[in-house]
Amino acid sequence: MFMNVPIFGDDVTLTPQGKILGSIFSFTGDGLIKLGLPGGFFFQMPDKFALPTEQSIDQDGQLINTLPHTRGMCQLTEHLRKWIWNRTE
């Protein structure tokens, strides 16, 4: 399953990889570099992005060493929140 997300007039393609731990989800995709993200990332609500490594998760299941937000990442956050909310209802 993948989703096309319009960000600043361009489609970014995301492929959810599933829940990693607790409330942390993993995604891969195309066009992410335009948003300041690598080809894969972890996301935790409300707005945390991190590299997809074990060192990005602390012992309490929270993302640490998070990536600084770009405008594109802020827009992407809204789409990720909706996807997570729909998935957990």
VENLIN-V580695 format. One record per helix or strand. SS is the DSSP state (helix for helix, strand for strand). FROM is the first residue (numbers start at 1). TO is the last residue. If there is no record, write none. Layout:
ss->{SS;SS}
from->{FROM;FROM}
to->{TO;TO}
This chain:
ss->{strand;strand;strand;helix;strand;strand;helix;strand;strand;helix}
from->{3;10;24;32;40;48;54;57;63;71}
to->{7;21;30;35;44;50;56;57;63;88}
